[in-house]
């Protein structure tokens, strides 16, 4: 039952989370630390720190870890499937529909890019207060940016 819960939560996040891994981490923190209390702030910060040392997108690794924490290996798979399915289906649909068209320069594409910048900025601002608790961490965060 918990795996189904993990799947539905990650599916909702997959349908609404734009902006790439940094933005996803902000959405994940809001959902799993603030809203659902599946993890504490320190636990989440540790997951993000470990994920940043591994190759690949940190949001995918954090998502798998949250699913594993909540519902074991089945939960990890449910988290991955729920979060990945919406974007995979959308990319396949758009790829098939727009193949060979001049959509890259279309105004709506530029609008989506601008919206993604705003989403990432909001996610960074939301995580800053929770993860950057002293001057050393602030310096590290700014230096890494």
C-alpha positions as CSV (number, residue, x, y, z in Angstrom):
1,X,0.0,0.0,0.0
2,X,2.9,2.4,0.8
3,X,4.3,1.8,-2.7
4,X,1.1,2.9,-4.3
5,X,1.2,6.0,-2.1
6,X,4.8,6.7,-3.2
7,X,3.8,6.2,-6.8
8,X,0.8,8.6,-6.7
9,X,2.8,11.3,-4.8
10,X,5.7,11.1,-7.3
11,X,3.2,11.0,-10.2
12,X,1.7,14.3,-9.1
13,X,5.2,15.7,-8.7
14,X,6.1,14.4,-12.1
15,X,3.1,16.2,-13.6
16,X,3.8,19.5,-12.0
17,X,7.6,19.8,-11.4
18,X,9.4,21.8,-14.1
19,X,12.8,23.4,-14.1
20,X,15.3,20.5,-13.8
21,X,17.0,18.9,-10.8
22,X,17.5,22.0,-8.6
23,X,13.8,22.9,-8.9
24,X,12.8,19.3,-8.3
25,X,14.8,19.2,-5.0
26,X,12.9,22.3,-3.9
27,X,9.5,20.6,-4.7
28,X,10.7,17.4,-3.0
29,X,11.6,19.3,0.2
30,X,8.3,21.0,0.3
31,X,6.4,17.7,-0.2
32,X,8.5,15.3,1.9
33,X,9.8,17.5,4.7
34,X,7.2,20.2,5.1
35,X,3.9,18.7,3.9
36,X,4.2,14.9,4.6
37,X,7.0,14.8,7.2
38,X,8.4,11.6,5.6
39,X,11.9,13.1,6.4
40,X,13.3,15.7,8.7
41,X,15.3,18.7,7.5
42,X,18.6,17.2,8.5
43,X,17.8,13.9,6.9
44,X,16.8,15.6,3.7
45,X,19.9,17.8,3.6
46,X,22.1,14.7,4.1
47,X,20.3,13.0,1.2
48,X,20.9,16.0,-1.1
49,X,24.5,16.2,0.0
50,X,25.2,12.5,-0.8
51,X,23.2,12.7,-4.1
52,X,25.4,15.7,-5.2
53,X,28.5,13.5,-5.0
54,X,27.1,10.8,-7.2
55,X,27.0,11.0,-11.0
56,X,23.6,11.8,-12.6
57,X,20.8,14.2,-11.6
58,X,20.6,14.6,-7.9
59,X,16.8,14.9,-7.9
60,X,16.5,11.4,-9.4
61,X,18.8,9.9,-6.7
62,X,17.0,11.8,-3.9
63,X,13.6,10.6,-5.3
64,X,14.8,7.0,-5.3
65,X,16.1,7.3,-1.8
66,X,12.8,8.8,-0.6
67,X,10.9,6.0,-2.2
68,X,13.3,3.4,-0.7
69,X,12.9,5.0,2.7
70,X,9.2,5.1,2.6
71,X,8.4,1.7,0.9
72,X,11.6,-0.3,0.4
73,X,12.9,-1.3,-3.1
74,X,9.3,-1.4,-4.5
75,X,8.9,2.1,-3.3
76,X,12.1,3.2,-5.0
77,X,10.8,1.8,-8.3
78,X,7.4,3.4,-7.7
79,X,9.1,6.8,-7.1
80,X,11.1,6.5,-10.3
81,X,8.2,5.4,-12.4
82,X,5.8,7.9,-11.0
83,X,8.2,10.8,-11.5
84,X,9.6,9.8,-14.9
85,X,6.4,8.6,-16.6
86,X,4.8,12.1,-17.3
87,X,7.9,13.6,-18.8
88,X,8.7,10.5,-20.8
89,X,5.2,10.4,-22.3
90,X,5.2,14.1,-23.0
91,X,8.7,13.9,-24.7
92,X,7.5,11.0,-26.9
93,X,4.3,12.8,-27.8
94,X,6.1,16.1,-28.6
95,X,8.9,14.3,-30.4
96,X,6.5,12.5,-32.7
97,X,4.3,15.5,-33.2
98,X,7.0,18.1,-33.8
99,X,9.6,16.0,-35.7
100,X,10.9,18.1,-38.6
101,X,9.0,21.3,-37.6
102,X,10.5,24.7,-36.8
103,X,9.2,24.4,-33.2
104,X,12.6,25.2,-31.7
105,X,12.3,28.9,-32.4
106,X,8.6,29.1,-31.6
107,X,7.5,31.6,-29.0
108,X,5.9,29.1,-26.7
109,X,9.3,27.3,-26.4
110,X,10.9,30.5,-25.3
111,X,8.1,31.1,-22.8
112,X,8.6,27.6,-21.3
113,X,12.3,28.4,-20.9
114,X,11.6,31.6,-19.1
115,X,9.1,29.9,-16.8
116,X,11.7,27.2,-16.0
117,X,14.1,29.9,-14.8
118,X,11.5,31.3,-12.4
119,X,10.8,27.9,-11.1
120,X,14.4,27.1,-10.4
121,X,14.9,30.5,-8.7
122,X,11.9,29.8,-6.5
123,X,13.2,26.3,-5.6
124,X,16.7,27.7,-4.7
125,X,15.1,30.4,-2.5
126,X,13.0,27.9,-0.8
127,X,15.8,25.5,0.0
128,X,18.3,28.3,1.0
129,X,16.8,28.9,4.5
130,X,16.7,25.2,5.4
131,X,20.0,24.0,4.0
132,X,22.2,27.1,4.4
133,X,22.4,27.6,8.2
134,X,25.7,29.4,8.6
135,X,28.3,31.5,6.8
136,X,30.5,28.5,5.8
137,X,27.6,26.8,4.1
138,X,26.5,30.1,2.5
139,X,30.1,30.5,1.1
140,X,30.1,26.9,-0.2
141,X,26.7,27.3,-1.8
142,X,27.6,30.5,-3.5
143,X,31.0,29.1,-4.6
144,X,29.4,26.1,-6.0
145,X,26.9,28.2,-8.0
